[in-house]
């Protein structure tokens, strides 16, 4: 049942998606929002079978999956709410001035869907980042059909989510090419999708190797297309001196809790902490050493991830400058991950890029700096990140303004205290960052602004009002926000 979808069948589904894209042009954003509410209701109605199946395939606990299901439903509803007010489509109207020299034309601009989108399901969030996740929801919100490639780590879960989407589309009477669901575990199947001329955009969450390969394929096409790939991050924490002196024990417990949450399988896992040497850092490390002993190993998402975690951990331990701080006392069984904390010095990190490569799992690297200047050197050296956390007092932040200014260039989300593992679904969230965290730092994959990834602008010049898209007509039949002669308004009388 979950064998690779034959290429001929994939080709048929791609052509159906192409038809569906033309169909979607005739349905308004308000119509699409109605479909999205129906999909949300279908997902919400999935019972214990969904949770039980996901638990079996992903090894995630029931409470985590129940929460993730609620988040997924919320994403569909909040993105639907977002497109109804029209702000994301950025309607712009500049009316004509015919008696100007030269005459100014009537110009009206709107953002529209780019076309069929291929979405690769992610492994670490089988609901919220996979088949019915934010990529699928935001592409459909933009007016783009989705061809979803199920993640091989949870095919049954993916099938249940796909059936919910299919059910809503059928019951609402929409074109069945709006959503397609395929299987494929080979590199060739992914390459075929990305290189097919019908496909106009790609969304991916996973490893650097996988995301970069898709990005390169998309840019080698006769018609290059955008790939929005989230490819991992070590999410460094810069612990500033006054904060470290205030409560090294509390900070250590907070850091370890975040590091080991979900067996470290979050894309925002804080894999590196940087601090200045001294007694406070020694206290911090001793608390970590003691606390990590009692961290129980746990099943990772699937055997492949567990195998990679052990291989990457062992690779880090072969580095001559790496020293073990502490590790879980209980030995991990096959398929499990156990917490491991190591340390190194700032000079080694700057000289050896391998030390800042992501180890996906409960692995933490503590970097000890001789001075605050060395901390600044590390900030200058690190590559793009999803998040960076500044553990600081307000006085710390003022004194280290140069560091904080530099860190803003290196991440999509900059935290003041707390830990980065929670990712709120809201319009102000930025879940994306400079390369290599993602392939395009201008966009987010979480929050309703994620819809922007699958939109492009088109301008209409001097068109008769009756022939314009509804969003640009004088009477504003959709009741959306528009910028009319530089004033944001819903009021049709502005024209």
C-alpha positions in Angstrom: 0.0 0.0 0.0 2.9 2.4 0.8 5.2 1.5 -2.1 6.6 4.2 -4.3 4.0 5.8 -6.6 4.8 4.9 -10.2 6.1 7.8 -12.3 3.3 7.6 -14.8 0.8 8.1 -12.0 2.8 11.0 -10.6 2.8 12.6 -14.1 -1.0 12.2 -14.2 -1.3 13.9 -10.8 0.9 16.7 -11.9 -1.3 17.4 -14.9 -4.4 17.4 -12.6 -2.6 19.9 -10.4 -2.0 22.1 -13.4 -5.8 21.9 -14.2 -6.6 22.7 -10.6 -4.4 25.8 -10.6 -6.5 27.2 -13.5 -9.6 26.2 -11.5 -8.4 28.0 -8.4 -8.0 31.2 -10.3 -11.8 31.4 -10.5 -12.2 31.0 -6.7 -11.7 33.9 -4.4 -9.6 33.9 -1.2 -12.8 33.9 0.7 -13.8 30.7 -1.1 -10.4 29.1 -0.3 -10.8 30.1 3.3 -14.0 28.2 3.4 -12.3 25.1 2.1 -9.5 25.5 4.6 -12.0 25.7 7.5 -13.6 22.4 6.2 -10.1 20.7 6.0 -9.5 21.9 9.6 -12.7 20.4 10.8 -11.9 17.1 9.1 -8.5 16.9 10.8 -10.1 17.9 14.1 -12.5 15.0 13.7 -9.8 12.4 13.2 -10.1 10.2 16.3 -7.8 8.0 18.4 -6.7 6.1 15.3 -4.6 9.1 14.1 -2.9 9.5 17.5 -2.3 5.8 18.0 -0.9 5.4 14.4 1.4 8.4 14.9 2.6 7.1 18.2 3.5 3.8 16.6 5.3 5.3 13.7 7.1 8.2 15.3 7.6 7.1 18.9 6.3 10.5 20.0 4.2 10.5 23.2 0.4 10.9 23.2 0.3 14.3 24.9 2.8 15.7 22.4 0.8 14.4 19.5 -2.5 15.7 20.8 -1.0 19.1 21.2 0.5 19.0 17.7 -2.8 18.0 16.2 -4.4 21.0 17.8 -1.6 23.2 16.5 -2.2 21.8 13.0 -5.9 22.6 13.1 -5.1 26.1 14.3 -2.7 26.6 11.4 -5.4 25.9 8.9 -7.9 28.1 10.6 -5.5 31.0 11.3 -4.1 31.0 7.7 -7.7 31.0 6.4 -8.5 34.0 8.6 -5.4 35.7 7.3 -6.3 35.4 3.6 -9.9 36.7 4.2 -8.7 40.2 5.1 -6.6 40.3 2.0 -3.5 41.9 3.6 -1.2 39.1 2.4 -2.1 39.8 -1.2 -1.0 43.4 -0.9 -3.5 45.0 -3.3 -2.2 48.3 -4.5 -4.3 50.8 -6.5 -2.8 54.0 -8.0 -5.5 55.8 -10.0 -4.9 57.5 -13.3 -4.1 61.2 -13.7 -4.9 61.7 -17.4 -4.1 65.4 -17.5 -0.6 65.0 -16.2 2.3 65.3 -18.6 2.9 62.5 -19.5 -0.4 61.0 -18.4 -0.3 58.7 -15.4 -2.0 55.3 -16.1 -4.3 53.5 -13.8 -2.2 50.8 -12.1 -3.5 48.0 -9.9 -1.3 45.3 -8.4 -2.1 42.1 -6.5 -0.2 39.0 -5.4 -1.4 35.7 -6.9 -0.4 32.0 -6.6 2.7 30.9 -8.4 1.3 27.5 -9.5 1.6 23.9 -8.3 3.8 23.4 -5.3 5.6 20.2 -4.2 5.7 19.8 -0.5 8.1 17.2 1.2 6.7 16.0 4.5 9.0 16.3 7.5 9.8 13.6 10.0 9.9 15.4 13.3 6.4 16.9 13.2 4.2 14.3 11.6 1.1 16.6 11.8 2.3 20.2 11.8 5.1 20.0 9.3 4.1 17.1 7.3 1.2 16.1 5.1 -1.4 18.5 6.5 1.2 20.9 7.9 1.9 24.5 7.4 3.5 24.2 4.0 0.4 22.5 2.6 -2.0 24.9 4.3 -0.1 28.1 3.2 0.3 26.9 -0.4 -3.5 26.2 -0.7 -4.2 29.5 1.0 -2.1 31.2 -1.7 -4.2 29.5 -4.4 -1.7 26.8 -5.3 -2.4 23.1 -5.7 -0.1 20.8 -3.6 1.6 17.6 -4.6 2.6 16.1 -1.2 5.4 13.6 -1.0 4.8 11.6 2.2 7.7 11.1 4.6 8.7 7.5 4.6 9.0 7.5 8.4 5.2 7.8 9.0 3.3 6.6 5.8 0.2 5.5 7.7 -0.1 8.7 9.6 0.4 10.6 6.3 -2.3 8.5 4.6 -4.8 9.4 7.4 -4.1 13.1 7.1 -4.3 12.9 3.3 -7.8 11.3 3.5 -9.0 14.1 5.7 -7.9 16.6 3.1 -9.4 14.6 0.2 -12.7 14.2 2.1 -13.0 18.0 2.6 -12.2 18.7 -1.0 -14.8 16.2 -2.2 -17.5 17.3 0.2 -17.0 21.0 -0.7 -17.1 20.2 -4.4 -13.7 21.5 -5.3 -11.4 20.2 -8.1 -9.7 17.0 -6.9 -6.3 18.1 -8.3 -5.9 20.7 -5.5 -4.2 18.1 -3.4 -2.3 15.0 -4.4 -0.5 12.5 -2.1 2.3 10.3 -3.3 5.0 8.0 -1.8 8.6 7.7 -2.7 11.7 6.9 -0.8 14.3 7.4 -3.6 16.3 10.4 -4.5 15.0 9.9 -8.1 11.4 10.4 -7.1 12.1 13.7 -5.4 14.3 14.8 -8.3 11.6 14.0 -10.8 9.1 16.2 -8.9 11.4 19.2 -8.5 12.5 19.1 -12.2 9.1 18.7 -13.7 8.1 21.8 -15.6 4.5 21.9 -14.1 6.0 22.4 -10.6 6.5 26.1 -9.8 7.8 26.0 -6.2 9.0 23.5 -3.5 8.8 23.4 0.3 11.1 21.2 2.3 12.0 20.7 6.0 14.9 18.4 6.8 18.7 18.0 6.5 21.1 20.4 4.9 22.1 17.7 2.3 18.5 17.0 1.3 17.5 20.7 1.1 20.6 21.8 -0.8 20.2 19.0 -3.3 16.7 20.0 -4.1 17.7 23.7 -4.3 20.5 22.9 -6.8 18.1 20.8 -8.9 15.6 23.6 -9.0 18.2 26.1 -10.1 19.5 23.8 -12.9 16.1 23.7 -14.5 15.5 25.5 -17.8 13.0 27.5 -15.8 14.5 27.8 -12.3 12.0 27.8 -9.4 12.2 28.8 -5.7 12.9 26.1 -3.1 12.0 27.1 0.4 14.1 24.6 2.4 14.6 24.7 6.1 17.8 22.8 6.6 18.7 22.8 10.3 20.4 25.0 12.8 22.5 24.8 16.0 20.6 27.7 17.5 23.4 29.1 19.6 22.8 30.6 23.1 25.1 33.4 24.1 25.2 33.5 27.9 26.5 36.9 28.9 28.5 37.4 32.2 26.0 39.2 34.5 23.2 36.7 33.6 25.6 33.8 34.1 26.7 35.2 37.5 23.1 35.8 38.6 21.8 32.2 38.3 24.1 29.7 36.7 22.2 26.8 38.2 18.9 27.9 36.9 20.3 28.7 33.5 21.9 25.2 33.3 18.6 23.5 34.2 16.7 25.6 31.6 19.2 24.9 28.9 19.3 21.1 29.6 15.5 20.9 29.6 15.3 22.6 26.2 18.2 20.6 24.8 16.6 17.2 25.7 13.0 18.1 24.9 11.6 15.6 22.5 15.0 13.8 22.5 16.5 16.9 21.0 14.5 16.5 17.7 13.4 20.1 17.3 14.8 22.3 14.5 15.2 25.0 17.2 17.1 22.8 19.6 19.8 24.9 21.3 22.8 22.8 20.4 25.6 25.3 21.3 26.0 27.6 24.3 28.8 30.2 24.4 30.0 31.8 27.6 33.1 33.4 29.1 35.4 31.3 31.3 35.2 31.6 35.1 33.7 30.2 38.3 30.1 30.8 37.1 30.6 28.8 33.9 32.2 26.0 36.0 29.1 26.0 38.3 26.9 25.9 35.1 28.9 22.9 33.7 28.8 21.0 37.0 25.0 21.4 37.2 24.8 20.0 33.6 27.1 17.1 34.5 25.0 16.1 37.5 21.6 16.6 35.9 22.4 14.9 32.6 23.2 11.6 34.5 19.5 11.1 35.2 18.2 12.0 31.7 16.7 8.7 30.4 17.4 7.7 26.8 14.3 7.6 24.6 13.2 6.4 21.3 14.0 8.7 18.4 11.6 9.3 15.5 12.9 6.4 13.4 15.9 4.2 13.1 17.6 6.4 10.5 17.6 9.4 12.8 18.9 7.4 15.7 21.7 6.0 13.6 22.7 9.4 12.3 22.6 10.8 15.9 25.0 8.2 17.1 27.3 8.6 14.1 27.4 12.4 14.3 28.0 12.2 18.1 30.9 9.8 17.6 32.3 12.0 14.9 32.3 15.0 17.3 34.1 12.9 20.0 36.9 12.2 17.6 37.8 15.9 17.4 40.9 16.4 19.5 39.6 19.6 21.2 36.3 18.1 22.3 36.0 17.0 26.0 33.0 15.3 27.5 31.2 17.2 30.3 28.6 14.5 31.1 26.3 12.0 29.6 23.2 10.0 30.4 24.0 7.2 32.8 21.7 4.7 31.2 22.9 3.2 28.0 20.7 3.9 24.9 19.1 0.9 23.3 18.9 0.5 19.5 16.8 3.3 18.1 17.2 5.5 21.1 19.1 8.7 21.8 20.9 9.5 25.0 21.9 13.1 26.1 25.5 14.0 25.7 27.2 17.2 26.7 30.7 18.2 25.6 32.9 21.3 25.7 35.6 23.1 23.6 37.3 26.4 23.4 36.5 29.4 21.3 39.7 29.3 19.3 38.9 25.7 18.2 35.4 26.7 17.1 36.7 29.5 14.9 39.3 27.3 13.3 37.2 24.2 12.8 33.8 24.6 11.2 32.9 20.9 11.9 32.4 21.8 15.5 29.4 24.0 14.7 27.7 21.4 12.5 24.2 20.3 13.7 24.0 17.0 15.6 20.3 16.3 15.4 19.4 15.0 18.9 20.1 15.7 22.6 23.7 16.8 22.0 25.0 20.0 23.5 28.3 21.8 23.0 29.6 24.3 25.5 32.1 26.8 24.1 34.3 28.5 26.7 35.7 31.9 25.7 38.8 33.5 27.2 37.3 36.9 26.8 34.2 38.8 25.6 36.2 39.6 22.5 36.4 35.9 21.7 32.7 35.7 22.1 32.4 38.5 19.5 34.7 36.5 17.2 32.4 33.5 17.4 29.4 35.6 16.6 31.2 36.9 13.5 32.1 33.3 12.5 28.9 31.5 12.9 26.7 30.8 9.9 23.0 31.6 9.4 20.7 30.2 12.1 17.0 29.8 12.7 17.4 31.3 16.2 20.0 32.8 18.4 19.3 33.3 22.1 20.9 36.0 24.2 20.8 35.0 27.9 21.4 38.4 29.5 20.3 41.0 31.9 19.3 44.4 30.5 22.7 45.7 31.7 24.4 42.9 29.8 22.5 43.8 26.6 23.5 47.4 26.8 27.1 46.6 27.4 27.2 44.1 24.6 25.4 46.2 22.0 28.0 45.4 19.3 27.5 41.7 19.8 23.7 41.9 19.7 23.9 44.0 16.5 26.1 41.4 14.9 23.8 38.5 16.0 20.9 40.2 14.2 22.6 39.5 10.9 22.9 35.8 11.7 19.4 34.6 12.5 15.7 34.8 11.8 14.6 35.0 15.5 16.6 36.7 18.2 15.5 35.8 21.8 16.2 37.7 25.0 16.3 34.9 27.6 14.2 31.8 27.5 15.0 29.0 25.1 14.1 28.7 21.4 12.3 25.4 21.3 8.8 26.8 21.3 7.7 28.2 18.0 4.5 30.3 18.3 2.1 30.2 15.3 1.3 33.9 14.7 1.9 36.6 12.1 5.0 38.1 14.0 6.8 34.7 14.1 9.9 34.3 11.8 10.8 30.7 11.3 13.6 30.9 8.8 17.0 32.4 8.7 20.1 33.2 6.6 21.7 30.4 4.7 22.4 27.6 5.5 19.5 27.6 8.0 17.2 28.1 5.0 17.5 28.8 1.3 15.7 32.1 1.5 15.9 34.2 4.6 13.1 36.6 3.4 10.4 34.1 4.3 8.9 32.1 7.2 7.5 28.6 7.3 5.5 29.3 10.5 2.8 31.8 11.0 0.4 33.2 8.4 3.2 35.1 6.6 4.2 31.7 5.3 1.6 32.2 2.6 3.9 34.8 1.0 6.3 32.1 -0.2 3.8 30.9 -2.8 2.7 34.3 -4.2 4.0 36.6 -7.0 2.9 40.1 -7.9 1.1 41.0 -11.1 0.1 44.5 -12.2 -2.9 45.5 -14.3 -2.7 48.7 -16.3 -5.7 50.6 -17.6 -8.1 47.7 -17.4 -11.8 48.3 -17.5 -13.2 47.9 -13.9 -15.6 45.0 -14.9 -12.6 43.0 -16.3 -10.4 43.4 -13.2 -10.0 40.7 -10.6 -12.5 41.2 -7.8 -9.7 42.2 -5.4 -8.9 45.2 -7.6 -12.4 46.4 -8.6 -13.6 49.8 -7.5 -16.4 48.4 -5.4 -14.1 46.0 -3.5 -16.6 43.1 -3.5 -14.4 40.9 -1.3 -14.2 43.6 1.4 -10.4 43.2 1.7 -7.7 45.7 2.8 -6.2 47.6 -0.2 -3.7 50.5 -0.4 -5.5 53.1 -2.6 -3.4 56.0 -3.5 -1.1 55.3 -0.6 -3.9 54.9 2.0 -4.6 51.5 3.5 -8.4 51.0 3.5 -11.3 48.7 3.0 -13.6 51.6 2.0 -14.7 51.3 -1.6 -15.6 55.0 -1.6 -11.9 55.7 -1.8 -12.2 55.2 -5.5 
